[in-house]
Amino acid sequence: MNKRIIFFWSLYDFANSIAVVAFYLYFSQWLVVDMGVSDFWYNIIFVGATVLLLFTAPVAGAIADKQFVRMWFLRVSTVLFFMSALAAALLAVLGTQAATIALLAGIAYMIANYFYQFSLTFYNSLLTDIAPSGWQGFISGVGQSSNWLGQIVGILICLPFVNGIVHWFGHSGRTAALLPATLIFFILSLPLLIGFKDQPKIKSRIIGSGEYKNLFRNLVRLCKAPGVGRYLLSFFLFNDAILTLQNNFSILLNQLYHISDTKKSLLLLAILVTAALGAFISGFVADRLGLKKTLLIIVGFWIAIFPSIGLAPSFVVLAAATILMGFFYGSTWTVSRAVMVCLAPANELNRTFSYYSLAERFSTFLGPLVWGLITTGLLQYGSIRYRISIISMTLFIIAGFIVLRKIPDMPRDKKLL
C-alpha cells in the first residue's frame, strides 16, 4: 500500500467535509431562520442538485471508465465546487432581507451541492486503486473517519466566527463562518488533486452524444449484475432518511428546542466524534464479519434510532439518542461504499459509482420533498410537524432493510499479511 496516496485520499475527504458541515449547520439556518425561506424551498435546493446529477454523472462515469480520466473530472468538479460554495458564502455575508440575495445564494448552494456530489463519483472509485483486496473495508473506514474528523475541525473553525470572537472583514455570526471553511477546504484538497495521477491504461473509443441514448440501457444492464440493482435500491431507501435528517438537522434543533448555535455545534461535535469512531471500527468489523451482515446490523439500528429521535420528550433525551446515532452514521458510509466496490463489475467501476452517487443524491429528491411537504403543509401543528417528519422517514429505512436482505452474500475479505 502507498501510505502517502492513502493519506492524500483521506485528506481530501477531511477537507471537503469542513465546507460541507459549515453549510449544513449555518447556511441552512441563515436561509430558513434568518431569511424566512420555507423548509420546502430549502429542500428544493437538494432536489435541483439531484436533477443536474441525474443528467451528467452516469455519462461522465462512462467517459472516465473508457478514457481513464477520473482525476481530470475530480479536479474540475472540485474547483467548481469551491467557486460555487465561495459565491454562496459571499452572498450570505452580504445578505439582507432582500429576496434576491436569498434566491442567488440558494442557487449557488444548489450548484455547490451538485459539484460536491459529482466529485464523489470519481473520488469513491479511487478506492480500488489505493487499497489492495482485503483492505478495502479498512481503508474506506480510514477515509470516512477523516470525513468526520474534518467536520469536527470545521465546527471548531466556525465557532469563533459564529460567537463573534473572530471577525472576517468586520463580519461575524453564522454567515462569516462559511468563508474560512470554504477556503481551508480548497487548500487541503490540493495534495490529492496534484499528487495523484490516473494509472496509464489503453483507452477505449471516444464517447459522443450517443452515450446519452444508452443511459437507460446501461442502467438496466448494470442492475442485472448480481446484487447491484437491489443494492442501489436499498441504498437509496435507507439513505433517503439519513440524508434528509442531516440536511435539516440544525433547523430541526432550532424549531424544536430553540437552543443556541453554540449548543447545536457542541451536540454536532459529540455526534461527529462517535461517527468517526463508528467509521473506523466498522471497517475492521466488516472485514471480519462480512460486509452484508455488518450493513444489515447497521440499518437495523437505524430503524430504532429514528423513532427515538422523533419521540424524544426533551433535548437531553434527543441529545443522547443522536450521539448514539453518530456511531451508526459513520459506520453506514464506510460499509456501504465498500459493499458497492465489492458488487461493481470490475470494468465499469466509475459508471457503477456514478449510479451509486445518483442513488445517494436521489435520496435528496424524494426525502426532502416528503419532509418539505409535511413541515410546510402542517404549519398549524407547530413543532410537532418536525416530529412527524422524522418518524415518517423510518418507513424508508424499513423498506431499505427488506431489500438489502436479498442482495447476494459476499465472502469475508481475506486480510493480507
C-alpha positions in Angstrom: 0.0 0.0 0.0 1.2 3.5 -0.8 0.6 5.3 2.5 1.3 8.7 1.0 -1.5 8.4 -1.5 -3.8 6.9 1.1 -3.1 10.0 3.3 -3.8 12.3 0.3 -7.1 10.4 -0.4 -8.2 10.7 3.2 -7.1 14.3 3.4 -9.5 15.1 0.6 -12.4 13.7 2.5 -11.2 15.6 5.6 -11.0 18.8 3.5 -14.4 18.8 1.8 -16.2 17.9 5.0 -15.0 21.2 6.5 -17.0 23.2 4.0 -19.9 20.7 3.9 -20.6 20.9 7.7 -20.4 24.7 7.7 -23.1 24.9 5.1 -25.3 22.2 6.6 -25.1 23.8 10.1 -25.1 27.5 9.4 -26.1 28.3 5.8 -29.3 26.3 6.3 -30.3 28.3 9.4 -29.4 31.6 7.7 -31.6 30.8 4.8 -34.6 29.4 6.7 -34.5 31.1 10.1 -32.8 34.4 9.3 -34.1 35.0 5.7 -37.5 33.4 6.2 -37.3 30.9 3.3 -39.7 28.0 3.9 -38.5 24.5 4.7 -40.0 23.3 1.4 -37.9 25.7 -0.8 -34.8 25.0 1.2 -35.2 21.3 0.5 -35.8 22.0 -3.2 -32.1 23.1 -3.4 -31.2 19.4 -3.0 -33.8 18.3 -5.5 -32.3 20.7 -8.1 -28.8 19.3 -7.5 -30.2 15.8 -7.9 -31.7 16.6 -11.3 -28.4 18.1 -12.5 -26.6 15.0 -11.3 -29.1 12.7 -13.0 -28.2 14.0 -16.5 -24.5 14.2 -16.1 -22.9 11.7 -13.6 -23.6 8.5 -15.5 -22.2 9.8 -18.8 -19.2 11.3 -17.0 -18.7 8.0 -15.3 -18.7 6.2 -18.6 -16.2 8.6 -20.0 -13.9 8.0 -17.0 -14.2 4.2 -17.4 -13.2 4.3 -21.1 -10.8 7.2 -21.2 -9.2 6.8 -17.7 -9.6 10.5 -16.8 -11.2 10.2 -13.4 -8.7 12.6 -11.9 -9.4 15.2 -14.5 -13.1 15.1 -13.6 -12.2 15.2 -9.9 -10.0 18.2 -10.3 -12.6 20.2 -12.4 -15.5 19.3 -10.1 -13.5 20.2 -7.0 -12.6 23.7 -8.4 -16.2 24.3 -9.4 -17.5 23.1 -6.0 -15.1 25.6 -4.4 -16.1 28.5 -6.6 -19.9 28.0 -6.2 -19.6 27.5 -2.4 -17.5 30.6 -2.2 -20.2 32.5 -4.1 -22.9 31.3 -1.7 -20.8 32.2 1.3 -20.1 35.8 0.0 -23.8 36.3 -0.8 -24.7 35.2 2.7 -22.2 37.6 4.2 -23.7 40.4 2.1 -27.2 39.2 2.8 -30.0 41.4 3.9 -33.7 40.6 4.0 -33.7 41.1 0.2 -35.4 38.1 -1.5 -33.0 38.4 -4.5 -30.0 37.7 -2.2 -31.6 34.6 -0.8 -32.5 33.4 -4.3 -29.0 33.9 -5.7 -27.4 32.3 -2.6 -29.8 29.3 -2.8 -28.9 28.8 -6.5 -25.1 29.0 -5.7 -25.6 26.5 -2.9 -27.5 24.1 -5.2 -24.7 24.3 -7.7 -22.1 23.7 -4.9 -24.1 20.6 -3.8 -24.2 19.3 -7.3 -20.4 19.6 -7.9 -19.7 18.2 -4.4 -21.7 15.0 -5.2 -20.4 14.9 -8.8 -16.8 14.9 -7.4 -17.6 11.9 -5.1 -18.4 9.8 -8.2 -14.7 9.8 -9.0 -13.3 10.1 -5.5 -15.0 7.0 -4.3 -13.9 4.9 -7.3 -10.2 5.7 -6.4 -10.6 3.2 -3.5 -9.8 0.3 -5.8 -6.5 1.9 -6.9 -5.2 2.8 -3.5 -6.5 -0.2 -1.4 -5.5 -3.8 -2.1 -8.1 -6.6 -1.9 -8.7 -7.4 1.8 -8.0 -3.9 3.0 -10.8 -2.0 1.2 -13.1 -2.0 4.2 -10.4 -0.7 6.5 -9.2 2.0 4.0 -12.8 3.0 3.4 -13.1 3.4 7.2 -10.0 5.5 7.4 -11.4 7.8 4.7 -14.8 8.1 6.4 -13.1 8.7 9.8 -11.2 11.5 8.1 -14.6 12.9 6.9 -16.0 13.0 10.4 -12.8 14.4 11.9 -12.9 17.1 9.2 -16.4 18.0 10.2 -15.2 18.3 13.8 -12.4 20.6 12.8 -14.8 22.5 10.6 -17.1 23.2 13.5 -14.2 24.3 15.7 -13.0 26.6 13.0 -16.5 28.1 12.6 -17.4 28.6 16.3 -15.2 31.6 16.9 -16.8 33.4 14.0 -20.3 32.4 15.0 -19.8 33.6 18.6 -18.2 36.9 17.4 -14.8 36.1 18.9 -13.2 36.4 15.4 -14.3 38.8 12.7 -13.9 38.4 9.0 -13.5 41.8 7.5 -15.9 43.2 10.1 -18.4 40.3 9.9 -19.2 37.7 12.5 -22.0 35.2 13.0 -23.4 32.3 11.0 -22.6 33.7 7.6 -19.0 34.7 8.4 -18.1 31.1 9.3 -18.8 30.0 5.7 -15.8 31.8 4.1 -12.9 30.4 6.1 -14.3 26.9 5.9 -14.6 27.1 2.1 -11.0 28.4 1.7 -9.5 25.8 4.0 -11.3 23.1 2.1 -9.8 24.0 -1.2 -6.2 24.4 0.2 -6.3 20.9 1.8 -7.8 19.3 -1.3 -4.8 20.2 -3.4 -2.4 17.4 -2.4 -4.7 14.7 -3.9 -5.5 16.8 -6.9 -1.8 17.5 -7.7 -0.1 14.4 -6.2 -2.2 11.5 -7.7 -2.4 10.6 -11.4 -4.6 8.1 -13.2 -3.0 4.8 -13.9 -1.9 4.6 -17.6 -4.1 2.1 -19.5 -5.3 1.5 -23.0 -8.1 3.9 -23.7 -11.4 2.9 -25.4 -13.2 4.8 -28.1 -14.1 8.4 -27.6 -17.6 8.9 -26.4 -20.0 11.2 -28.2 -23.5 12.4 -27.6 -24.9 8.9 -28.3 -23.9 7.9 -24.8 -27.0 9.7 -23.5 -29.1 7.4 -25.6 -27.6 4.4 -23.8 -28.1 5.9 -20.4 -31.2 3.9 -19.5 -30.0 0.7 -21.3 -26.7 0.9 -19.4 -28.5 1.3 -16.1 -30.7 -1.8 -16.8 -27.7 -3.8 -17.8 -25.8 -2.7 -14.8 -28.6 -3.6 -12.5 -28.6 -7.1 -13.9 -25.2 -7.7 -12.4 -25.6 -9.8 -9.2 -26.9 -7.7 -6.4 -26.2 -4.3 -8.0 -29.8 -3.3 -8.8 -31.2 -4.4 -5.4 -28.3 -2.8 -3.5 -28.7 0.6 -5.3 -32.5 0.5 -4.5 -31.8 -0.4 -0.8 -29.1 2.2 -0.5 -31.5 4.8 -2.0 -34.2 3.9 0.5 -32.3 3.9 3.8 -30.0 6.7 2.7 -33.1 8.8 1.9 -34.0 9.1 5.5 -30.4 9.7 6.8 -29.5 12.5 4.4 -32.8 14.2 4.8 -32.3 14.3 8.5 -28.7 15.5 8.0 -29.8 18.4 5.8 -32.5 19.6 8.2 -30.8 18.8 11.5 -29.8 22.3 12.6 -33.2 23.7 11.6 -35.0 20.9 13.5 -33.0 21.7 16.7 -33.8 25.3 16.3 -37.6 24.7 15.8 -38.0 22.0 18.5 -35.8 23.4 21.3 -34.7 26.9 20.3 -31.2 26.3 21.5 -28.2 28.5 20.7 -25.9 27.9 17.8 -23.1 27.1 20.3 -25.2 24.2 21.8 -26.1 23.0 18.3 -22.4 23.0 17.4 -21.4 21.2 20.6 -24.0 18.5 20.0 -22.9 18.0 16.5 -19.3 17.8 17.7 -20.3 14.9 20.0 -22.1 13.2 17.2 -19.1 13.5 14.9 -16.8 12.1 17.5 -18.9 8.9 17.7 -19.3 9.0 13.9 -15.5 9.0 13.5 -15.3 6.0 15.9 -18.0 4.2 14.0 -16.4 4.8 10.7 -13.1 3.4 11.9 -14.4 0.5 13.9 -16.9 -0.7 11.3 -14.2 -1.1 8.7 -12.5 -3.7 11.0 -15.8 -5.4 11.8 -16.9 -5.6 8.1 -13.6 -7.1 7.0 -14.1 -9.9 9.6 -17.8 -10.3 10.0 -18.7 -9.7 6.3 -19.9 -6.7 4.5 -23.6 -7.6 4.0 -24.1 -8.8 7.6 -22.4 -5.7 9.0 -24.6 -3.4 6.9 -27.8 -5.2 7.9 -26.9 -4.7 11.6 -26.3 -1.0 11.0 -29.5 -0.4 9.1 -31.4 -2.4 11.7 -30.2 0.1 14.4 -31.3 3.0 12.2 -34.9 1.6 12.3 -34.8 2.1 16.1 -32.9 5.4 16.2 -35.3 7.5 14.1 -38.4 6.9 16.2 -36.3 7.5 19.3 -35.3 11.0 18.0 -38.9 11.8 16.8 -40.4 10.8 20.2 -37.7 12.3 22.4 -39.5 14.2 25.3 -36.6 16.5 26.0 -33.5 17.9 24.5 -31.4 15.8 26.9 -33.0 12.6 25.6 -32.7 13.7 22.0 -29.0 14.5 22.5 -28.3 11.1 24.0 -30.1 9.4 21.0 -28.3 11.5 18.4 -24.9 10.9 20.0 -25.5 7.2 19.7 -26.8 7.8 16.2 -23.4 9.2 15.3 -21.7 5.8 15.6 -24.0 4.3 13.1 -23.8 7.4 10.9 -20.1 6.9 10.5 -20.5 3.2 10.0 -23.1 3.5 7.3 -20.9 5.3 4.8 -17.8 3.2 5.5 -19.6 -0.2 4.9 -22.0 0.9 2.1 -19.1 2.2 0.0 -17.1 -1.0 0.5 -20.2 -3.1 -0.5 -20.6 -1.1 -3.7 -16.9 -1.7 -4.6 -17.5 -5.4 -4.0 -20.6 -5.7 -6.1 -19.5 -3.4 -9.0 -18.3 -5.0 -12.3 -14.5 -4.5 -12.4 -14.6 -2.9 -15.9 -17.4 -0.4 -15.0 -16.4 0.8 -11.6 -16.7 4.5 -12.4 -20.1 4.0 -14.1 -21.3 2.0 -11.2 -20.2 4.7 -8.7 -22.0 7.3 -10.8 -25.2 5.4 -10.2 -24.3 4.9 -6.6 -23.9 8.7 -6.3 -27.2 9.1 -8.1 -28.9 6.8 -5.6 -27.4 8.9 -2.8 -28.5 12.2 -4.4 -31.9 10.9 -5.4 -32.3 10.4 -1.7 -32.3 14.1 -1.6 -35.1 14.2 -4.1 -37.9 12.2 -2.6 -36.9 12.5 1.1 -36.7 16.3 1.1 -40.0 16.6 -0.9 -41.7 14.4 1.8 -40.1 16.4 4.6 -40.8 19.8 3.0 -44.4 18.9 2.3 -45.0 17.7 5.9 -43.3 20.7 7.6 -45.0 23.2 5.2 -48.4 21.5 5.0 -48.8 21.0 8.7 -47.9 24.6 9.8 -50.9 24.6 12.2 -49.3 21.9 14.3 -46.2 23.9 15.2 -43.1 22.0 16.1 -45.0 18.7 16.1 -44.7 18.6 12.3 -40.9 18.1 12.6 -41.5 15.0 14.8 -44.0 13.7 12.3 -41.4 14.2 9.5 -38.7 12.3 11.4 -40.9 9.3 12.2 -42.2 9.2 8.6 -38.6 8.7 7.4 -38.4 5.4 9.3 -40.6 3.8 6.6 -37.9 4.4 4.1 -35.3 2.7 6.3 -37.6 -0.4 6.9 -38.1 -0.7 3.1 -34.3 -0.4 2.5 -33.6 -3.1 5.1 -36.1 -5.5 3.4 -34.4 -5.0 0.0 -30.9 -5.3 1.5 -31.6 -8.7 2.8 -32.0 -10.0 -0.7 -28.6 -9.0 -2.1 -26.1 -11.8 -2.6 -23.9 -12.9 0.3 -20.4 -11.7 0.0 -17.4 -13.7 1.2 -15.4 -12.2 4.0 -12.4 -10.3 2.7 -9.2 -12.0 3.5 -6.8 -9.9 5.3 -3.4 -9.7 3.7 -0.5 -10.5 5.9 
